[in-house]
């Protein structure tokens, strides 16, 4: 059994995060999703794993960044790479936006 916790010592419900799930029935990869993915939030959380027989272990702290964060994207222009385009917002159509030369 797996649980999400805001603490690394006891299970404390984490507001904003849904119940964790496995990618598939045969996978060991766990997915943790926010309850509202439209919010720009940072979630710090732990995972508690319970084995058959009663043994438990906390893992983490994990950090989930949802949305746009200042440190999440950096880029540097190269003088040899030129482009012309228009300003776009997240979610806007990208059809016919940039011309690279």
N, CA, C and O atoms as a GROMACS GRO file, in nm:
protein
  404
    1UNK      N    1   0.085  -0.117   0.000
    1UNK     CA    2   0.000   0.000   0.000
    1UNK      C    3   0.089   0.123   0.000
    1UNK      O    4   0.194   0.125   0.065
    2UNK      N    5   0.049   0.226  -0.072
    2UNK     CA    6   0.124   0.351  -0.076
    2UNK      C    7   0.034   0.466  -0.033
    2UNK      O    8  -0.086   0.465  -0.062
    3UNK      N    9   0.092   0.563   0.035
    3UNK     CA   10   0.017   0.680   0.080
    3UNK      C   11   0.103   0.803   0.061
    3UNK      O   12   0.226   0.795   0.068
    4UNK      N   13   0.038   0.919   0.038
    4UNK     CA   14   0.108   1.047   0.030
    4UNK      C   15   0.092   1.116   0.163
    4UNK      O   16  -0.015   1.115   0.222
    5UNK      N   17   0.201   1.177   0.210
    5UNK     CA   18   0.198   1.245   0.340
    5UNK      C   19   0.274   1.377   0.331
    5UNK      O   20   0.369   1.390   0.253
    6UNK      N   21   0.232   1.474   0.410
    6UNK     CA   22   0.306   1.600   0.418
    6UNK      C   23   0.418   1.588   0.522
    6UNK      O   24   0.497   1.682   0.538
    7UNK      N   25   0.426   1.476   0.591
    7UNK     CA   26   0.528   1.452   0.692
    7UNK      C   27   0.608   1.327   0.656
    7UNK      O   28   0.557   1.238   0.589
    8UNK      N   29   0.732   1.322   0.701
    8UNK     CA   30   0.814   1.205   0.677
    8UNK      C   31   0.817   1.110   0.795
    8UNK      O   32   0.895   1.015   0.796
    9UNK      N   33   0.732   1.135   0.896
    9UNK     CA   34   0.732   1.051   1.016
    9UNK      C   35   0.597   0.985   1.041
    9UNK      O   36   0.592   0.870   1.085
   10UNK      N   37   0.490   1.055   1.013
   10UNK     CA   38   0.354   1.001   1.029
   10UNK      C   39   0.273   1.039   0.906
   10UNK      O   40   0.305   1.137   0.839
   11UNK      N   41   0.171   0.963   0.878
   11UNK     CA   42   0.088   0.994   0.761
   11UNK      C   43  -0.003   1.111   0.797
   11UNK      O   44  -0.089   1.101   0.885
   12UNK      N   45   0.016   1.221   0.727
   12UNK     CA   46  -0.068   1.338   0.741
   12UNK      C   47  -0.120   1.372   0.602
   12UNK      O   48  -0.042   1.388   0.508
   13UNK      N   49  -0.250   1.382   0.590
   13UNK     CA   50  -0.310   1.409   0.460
   13UNK      C   51  -0.249   1.534   0.400
   13UNK      O   52  -0.227   1.633   0.470
   14UNK      N   53  -0.220   1.530   0.270
   14UNK     CA   54  -0.162   1.644   0.201
   14UNK      C   55  -0.269   1.710   0.119
   14UNK      O   56  -0.314   1.655   0.018
   15UNK      N   57  -0.312   1.829   0.161
   15UNK     CA   58  -0.415   1.898   0.084
   15UNK      C   59  -0.359   1.937  -0.052
   15UNK      O   60  -0.248   1.990  -0.060
   16UNK      N   61  -0.433   1.913  -0.153
   16UNK     CA   62  -0.392   1.950  -0.288
   16UNK      C   63  -0.341   1.835  -0.372
   16UNK      O   64  -0.335   1.847  -0.494
   17UNK      N   65  -0.303   1.724  -0.309
   17UNK     CA   66  -0.254   1.610  -0.386
   17UNK      C   67  -0.353   1.495  -0.379
   17UNK      O   68  -0.411   1.467  -0.274
   18UNK      N   69  -0.371   1.429  -0.492
   18UNK     CA   70  -0.459   1.314  -0.497
   18UNK      C   71  -0.392   1.189  -0.444
   18UNK      O   72  -0.273   1.191  -0.410
   19UNK      N   73  -0.467   1.081  -0.438
   19UNK     CA   74  -0.413   0.954  -0.390
   19UNK      C   75  -0.316   0.899  -0.493
   19UNK      O   76  -0.347   0.900  -0.612
   20UNK      N   77  -0.199   0.851  -0.452
   20UNK     CA   78  -0.102   0.799  -0.548
   20UNK      C   79  -0.150   0.670  -0.613
   20UNK      O   80  -0.229   0.595  -0.555
   21UNK      N   81  -0.103   0.646  -0.735
   21UNK     CA   82  -0.141   0.524  -0.806
   21UNK      C   83  -0.021   0.472  -0.884
   21UNK      O   84   0.074   0.545  -0.911
   22UNK      N   85  -0.027   0.345  -0.921
   22UNK     CA   86   0.076   0.285  -1.003
   22UNK      C   87   0.043   0.307  -1.150
   22UNK      O   88  -0.074   0.317  -1.186
   23UNK      N   89   0.145   0.314  -1.235
   23UNK     CA   90   0.126   0.334  -1.378
   23UNK      C   91   0.043   0.221  -1.437
   23UNK      O   92  -0.044   0.246  -1.521
   24UNK      N   93   0.068   0.098  -1.394
   24UNK     CA   94  -0.008  -0.018  -1.439
   24UNK      C   95  -0.006  -0.124  -1.329
   24UNK      O   96   0.062  -0.107  -1.227
   25UNK      N   97  -0.080  -0.232  -1.349
   25UNK     CA   98  -0.086  -0.340  -1.249
   25UNK      C   99   0.050  -0.407  -1.228
   25UNK      O  100   0.076  -0.462  -1.121
   26UNK      N  101   0.136  -0.403  -1.329
   26UNK     CA  102   0.266  -0.470  -1.318
   26UNK      C  103   0.381  -0.373  -1.296
   26UNK      O  104   0.497  -0.414  -1.291
   27UNK      N  105   0.351  -0.244  -1.284
   27UNK     CA  106   0.455  -0.143  -1.272
   27UNK      C  107   0.491  -0.115  -1.126
   27UNK      O  108   0.408  -0.133  -1.036
   28UNK      N  109   0.613  -0.070  -1.104
   28UNK     CA  110   0.654  -0.022  -0.972
   28UNK      C  111   0.666   0.130  -0.971
   28UNK      O  112   0.709   0.189  -0.871
   29UNK      N  113   0.628   0.194  -1.082
   29UNK     CA  114   0.632   0.340  -1.093
   29UNK      C  115   0.504   0.401  -1.037
   29UNK      O  116   0.394   0.362  -1.074
   30UNK      N  117   0.521   0.497  -0.946
   30UNK     CA  118   0.407   0.560  -0.880
   30UNK      C  119   0.382   0.698  -0.941
   30UNK      O  120   0.476   0.772  -0.971
   31UNK      N  121   0.255   0.731  -0.959
   31UNK     CA  122   0.215   0.863  -1.009
   31UNK      C  123   0.144   0.938  -0.897
   31UNK      O  124   0.053   0.885  -0.833
   32UNK      N  125   0.186   1.062  -0.874
   32UNK     CA  126   0.119   1.150  -0.779
   32UNK      C  127   0.075   1.272  -0.857
   32UNK      O  128   0.158   1.339  -0.920
   33UNK      N  129  -0.054   1.303  -0.854
   33UNK     CA  130  -0.108   1.416  -0.930
   33UNK      C  131  -0.175   1.515  -0.836
   33UNK      O  132  -0.229   1.478  -0.732
   34UNK      N  133  -0.171   1.643  -0.874
   34UNK     CA  134  -0.244   1.743  -0.794
   34UNK      C  135  -0.395   1.726  -0.816
   34UNK      O  136  -0.438   1.680  -0.922
   35UNK      N  137  -0.473   1.765  -0.717
   35UNK     CA  138  -0.618   1.759  -0.733
   35UNK      C  139  -0.666   1.862  -0.834
   35UNK      O  140  -0.764   1.839  -0.905
   36UNK      N  141  -0.598   1.977  -0.841
   36UNK     CA  142  -0.632   2.082  -0.937
   36UNK      C  143  -0.506   2.118  -1.015
   36UNK      O  144  -0.420   2.191  -0.964
   37UNK      N  145  -0.493   2.068  -1.137
   37UNK     CA  146  -0.371   2.091  -1.216
   37UNK      C  147  -0.366   2.229  -1.279
   37UNK      O  148  -0.267   2.261  -1.345
   38UNK      N  149  -0.468   2.312  -1.261
   38UNK     CA  150  -0.466   2.447  -1.317
   38UNK      C  151  -0.397   2.546  -1.223
   38UNK      O  152  -0.371   2.660  -1.262
   39UNK      N  153  -0.368   2.505  -1.100
   39UNK     CA  154  -0.302   2.593  -1.005
   39UNK      C  155  -0.151   2.589  -1.024
   39UNK      O  156  -0.094   2.483  -1.051
   40UNK      N  157  -0.088   2.702  -1.011
   40UNK     CA  158   0.059   2.708  -1.013
   40UNK      C  159   0.103   2.691  -0.868
   40UNK      O  160   0.102   2.786  -0.790
   41UNK      N  161   0.143   2.568  -0.834
   41UNK     CA  162   0.176   2.535  -0.696
   41UNK      C  163   0.302   2.452  -0.688
   41UNK      O  164   0.342   2.386  -0.783
   42UNK      N  165   0.364   2.456  -0.571
   42UNK     CA  166   0.474   2.366  -0.538
   42UNK      C  167   0.426   2.278  -0.424
   42UNK      O  168   0.377   2.327  -0.322
   43UNK      N  169   0.439   2.146  -0.442
   43UNK     CA  170   0.399   2.050  -0.341
   43UNK      C  171   0.522   1.973  -0.294
   43UNK      O  172   0.591   1.910  -0.375
   44UNK      N  173   0.551   1.977  -0.167
   44UNK     CA  174   0.657   1.896  -0.107
   44UNK      C  175   0.588   1.784  -0.030
   44UNK      O  176   0.501   1.810   0.053
   45UNK      N  177   0.627   1.660  -0.058
   45UNK     CA  178   0.555   1.549   0.004
   45UNK      C  179   0.646   1.429   0.024
   45UNK      O  180   0.758   1.424  -0.028
   46UNK      N  181   0.597   1.332   0.099
   46UNK     CA  182   0.664   1.205   0.125
   46UNK      C  183   0.572   1.092   0.079
   46UNK      O  184   0.450   1.110   0.069
   47UNK      N  185   0.630   0.978   0.052
   47UNK     CA  186   0.554   0.857   0.019
   47UNK      C  187   0.578   0.755   0.130
   47UNK      O  188   0.693   0.728   0.166
   48UNK      N  189   0.470   0.699   0.183
   48UNK     CA  190   0.482   0.591   0.279
   48UNK      C  191   0.444   0.462   0.208
   48UNK      O  192   0.337   0.451   0.148
   49UNK      N  193   0.533   0.366   0.216
   49UNK     CA  194   0.509   0.235   0.155
   49UNK      C  195   0.491   0.133   0.266
   49UNK      O  196   0.574   0.124   0.357
   50UNK      N  197   0.384   0.055   0.258
   50UNK     CA  198   0.357  -0.050   0.356
   50UNK      C  199   0.360  -0.184   0.286
   50UNK      O  200   0.291  -0.205   0.186
   51UNK      N  201   0.440  -0.275   0.339
   51UNK     CA  202   0.453  -0.409   0.281
   51UNK      C  203   0.360  -0.506   0.353
   51UNK      O  204   0.314  -0.481   0.464
   52UNK      N  205   0.332  -0.617   0.286
   52UNK     CA  206   0.256  -0.723   0.351
   52UNK      C  207   0.335  -0.767   0.475
   52UNK      O  208   0.457  -0.785   0.467
   53UNK      N  209   0.270  -0.784   0.586
   53UNK     CA  210   0.338  -0.820   0.710
   53UNK      C  211   0.352  -0.702   0.805
   53UNK      O  212   0.384  -0.720   0.922
   54UNK      N  213   0.328  -0.579   0.753
   54UNK     CA  214   0.326  -0.463   0.841
   54UNK      C  215   0.448  -0.373   0.838
   54UNK      O  216   0.446  -0.267   0.901
   55UNK      N  217   0.553  -0.409   0.767
   55UNK     CA  218   0.671  -0.324   0.759
   55UNK      C  219   0.639  -0.198   0.679
   55UNK      O  220   0.572  -0.206   0.576
   56UNK      N  221   0.688  -0.082   0.726
   56UNK     CA  222   0.663   0.045   0.657
   56UNK      C  223   0.793   0.122   0.638
   56UNK      O  224   0.890   0.103   0.712
   57UNK      N  225   0.793   0.211   0.538
   57UNK     CA  226   0.909   0.298   0.512
   57UNK      C  227   0.860   0.427   0.447
   57UNK      O  228   0.776   0.424   0.357
   58UNK      N  229   0.913   0.541   0.494
   58UNK     CA  230   0.885   0.670   0.430
   58UNK      C  231   0.996   0.701   0.332
   58UNK      O  232   1.114   0.676   0.359
   59UNK      N  233   0.959   0.757   0.217
   59UNK     CA  234   1.054   0.799   0.115
   59UNK      C  235   1.028   0.946   0.083
   59UNK      O  236   0.914   0.991   0.091
   60UNK      N  237   1.130   1.020   0.049
   60UNK     CA  238   1.114   1.162   0.016
   60UNK      C  239   1.205   1.244   0.103
   60UNK      O  240   1.279   1.188   0.184
   61UNK      N  241   1.201   1.362   0.092
   61UNK     CA  242   1.100   1.455   0.045
   61UNK      C  243   1.106   1.467  -0.108
   61UNK      O  244   1.214   1.478  -0.167
   62UNK      N  245   0.987   1.465  -0.172
   62UNK     CA  246   0.976   1.486  -0.315
   62UNK      C  247   0.916   1.624  -0.339
   62UNK      O  248   0.841   1.675  -0.255
   63UNK      N  249   0.948   1.682  -0.453
   63UNK     CA  250   0.897   1.814  -0.489
   63UNK      C  251   0.824   1.803  -0.622
   63UNK      O  252   0.879   1.754  -0.720
   64UNK      N  253   0.699   1.849  -0.624
   64UNK     CA  254   0.620   1.850  -0.747
   64UNK      C  255   0.588   1.996  -0.780
   64UNK      O  256   0.521   2.064  -0.703
   65UNK      N  257   0.637   2.042  -0.896
   65UNK     CA  258   0.610   2.178  -0.941
   65UNK      C  259   0.506   2.172  -1.051
   65UNK      O  260   0.525   2.103  -1.152
   66UNK      N  261   0.395   2.243  -1.032
   66UNK     CA  262   0.286   2.244  -1.129
   66UNK      C  263   0.271   2.386  -1.180
   66UNK      O  264   0.252   2.479  -1.102
   67UNK      N  265   0.279   2.402  -1.312
   67UNK     CA  266   0.266   2.535  -1.371
   67UNK      C  267   0.400   2.592  -1.408
   67UNK      O  268   0.495   2.519  -1.433
   68UNK      N  269   0.408   2.724  -1.413
   68UNK     CA  270   0.529   2.794  -1.454
   68UNK      C  271   0.601   2.849  -1.332
   68UNK      O  272   0.542   2.917  -1.249
   69UNK      N  273   0.729   2.818  -1.323
   69UNK     CA  274   0.812   2.867  -1.214
   69UNK      C  275   0.935   2.933  -1.273
   69UNK      O  276   0.987   2.888  -1.376
   70UNK      N  277   0.983   3.038  -1.211
   70UNK     CA  278   1.097   3.114  -1.262
   70UNK      C  279   1.217   3.025  -1.290
   70UNK      O  280   1.280   3.037  -1.395
   71UNK      N  281   1.248   2.937  -1.197
   71UNK     CA  282   1.368   2.854  -1.213
   71UNK      C  283   1.346   2.732  -1.301
   71UNK      O  284   1.440   2.657  -1.326
   72UNK      N  285   1.225   2.710  -1.350
   72UNK     CA  286   1.199   2.587  -1.423
   72UNK      C  287   1.244   2.593  -1.569
   72UNK      O  288   1.268   2.489  -1.630
   73UNK      N  289   1.255   2.713  -1.624
   73UNK     CA  290   1.295   2.724  -1.765
   73UNK      C  291   1.400   2.834  -1.779
   73UNK      O  292   1.378   2.947  -1.735
   74UNK      N  293   1.511   2.801  -1.839
   74UNK     CA  294   1.611   2.901  -1.873
   74UNK      C  295   1.656   2.877  -2.016
   74UNK      O  296   1.660   2.762  -2.062
   75UNK      N  297   1.690   2.982  -2.085
   75UNK     CA  298   1.741   2.967  -2.220
   75UNK      C  299   1.837   3.080  -2.249
   75UNK      O  300   1.832   3.186  -2.186
   76UNK      N  301   1.924   3.057  -2.343
   76UNK     CA  302   2.021   3.157  -2.385
   76UNK      C  303   2.016   3.167  -2.537
   76UNK      O  304   2.023   3.066  -2.606
   77UNK      N  305   2.006   3.288  -2.587
   77UNK     CA  306   2.007   3.308  -2.731
   77UNK      C  307   2.147   3.290  -2.786
   77UNK      O  308   2.246   3.330  -2.722
   78UNK      N  309   2.156   3.231  -2.903
   78UNK     CA  310   2.281   3.216  -2.974
   78UNK      C  311   2.273   3.307  -3.095
   78UNK      O  312   2.174   3.304  -3.169
   79UNK      N  313   2.375   3.389  -3.117
   79UNK     CA  314   2.374   3.484  -3.228
   79UNK      C  315   2.357   3.416  -3.363
   79UNK      O  316   2.304   3.476  -3.456
   80UNK      N  317   2.400   3.290  -3.375
   80UNK     CA  318   2.388   3.218  -3.501
   80UNK      C  319   2.247   3.165  -3.526
   80UNK      O  320   2.215   3.123  -3.637
   81UNK      N  321   2.164   3.168  -3.423
   81UNK     CA  322   2.028   3.117  -3.436
   81UNK      C  323   1.932   3.235  -3.429
   81UNK      O  324   1.914   3.295  -3.324
   82UNK      N  325   1.872   3.267  -3.542
   82UNK     CA  326   1.781   3.381  -3.545
   82UNK      C  327   1.640   3.334  -3.576
   82UNK      O  328   1.619   3.237  -3.649
   83UNK      N  329   1.546   3.403  -3.520
   83UNK     CA  330   1.406   3.368  -3.545
   83UNK      C  331   1.321   3.494  -3.539
   83UNK      O  332   1.358   3.592  -3.475
   84UNK      N  333   1.208   3.489  -3.604
   84UNK     CA  334   1.108   3.594  -3.591
   84UNK      C  335   0.978   3.527  -3.551
   84UNK      O  336   0.951   3.415  -3.594
   85UNK      N  337   0.899   3.593  -3.471
   85UNK     CA  338   0.775   3.532  -3.427
   85UNK      C  339   0.688   3.631  -3.353
   85UNK      O  340   0.715   3.751  -3.352
   86UNK      N  341   0.586   3.579  -3.293
   86UNK     CA  342   0.493   3.661  -3.217
   86UNK      C  343   0.486   3.607  -3.074
   86UNK      O  344   0.511   3.489  -3.050
   87UNK      N  345   0.451   3.694  -2.983
   87UNK     CA  346   0.438   3.653  -2.843
   87UNK      C  347   0.316   3.564  -2.827
   87UNK      O  348   0.211   3.591  -2.885
   88UNK      N  349   0.330   3.458  -2.750
   88UNK     CA  350   0.220   3.364  -2.726
   88UNK      C  351   0.210   3.335  -2.578
   88UNK      O  352   0.310   3.340  -2.506
   89UNK      N  353   0.091   3.306  -2.532
   89UNK     CA  354   0.067   3.265  -2.395
   89UNK      C  355   0.059   3.114  -2.388
   89UNK      O  356   0.035   3.048  -2.489
   90UNK      N  357   0.079   3.058  -2.270
   90UNK     CA  358   0.068   2.914  -2.252
   90UNK      C  359  -0.071   2.870  -2.295
   90UNK      O  360  -0.171   2.928  -2.254
   91UNK      N  361  -0.077   2.768  -2.378
   91UNK     CA  362  -0.206   2.716  -2.424
   91UNK      C  363  -0.250   2.773  -2.558
   91UNK      O  364  -0.342   2.719  -2.619
   92UNK      N  365  -0.188   2.882  -2.605
   92UNK     CA  366  -0.223   2.938  -2.736
   92UNK      C  367  -0.182   2.842  -2.847
   92UNK      O  368  -0.093   2.760  -2.829
   93UNK      N  369  -0.248   2.854  -2.960
   93UNK     CA  370  -0.211   2.774  -3.076
   93UNK      C  371  -0.070   2.812  -3.121
   93UNK      O  372  -0.032   2.929  -3.114
   94UNK      N  373   0.006   2.715  -3.167
   94UNK     CA  374   0.141   2.741  -3.215
   94UNK      C  375   0.150   2.731  -3.367
   94UNK      O  376   0.260   2.726  -3.423
   95UNK      N  377   0.037   2.728  -3.433
   95UNK     CA  378   0.037   2.724  -3.579
   95UNK      C  379   0.092   2.855  -3.636
   95UNK      O  380   0.052   2.963  -3.593
   96UNK      N  381   0.182   2.845  -3.731
   96UNK     CA  382   0.237   2.961  -3.804
   96UNK      C  383   0.292   3.068  -3.711
   96UNK      O  384   0.263   3.186  -3.729
   97UNK      N  385   0.369   3.029  -3.614
   97UNK     CA  386   0.417   3.124  -3.515
   97UNK      C  387   0.559   3.171  -3.543
   97UNK      O  388   0.585   3.292  -3.538
   98UNK      N  389   0.650   3.080  -3.573
   98UNK     CA  390   0.791   3.116  -3.585
   98UNK      C  391   0.847   3.087  -3.723
   98UNK      O  392   0.807   2.992  -3.790
   99UNK      N  393   0.941   3.170  -3.764
   99UNK     CA  394   1.018   3.145  -3.884
   99UNK      C  395   1.164   3.142  -3.844
   99UNK      O  396   1.215   3.239  -3.789
  100UNK      N  397   1.232   3.031  -3.869
  100UNK     CA  398   1.372   3.017  -3.834
  100UNK      C  399   1.459   3.030  -3.957
  100UNK      O  400   1.424   2.982  -4.064
  101UNK      N  401   1.573   3.096  -3.940
  101UNK     CA  402   1.664   3.112  -4.055
  101UNK      C  403   1.807   3.087  -4.012
  101UNK      O  404   1.898   3.096  -4.094
   0.00000   0.00000   0.00000
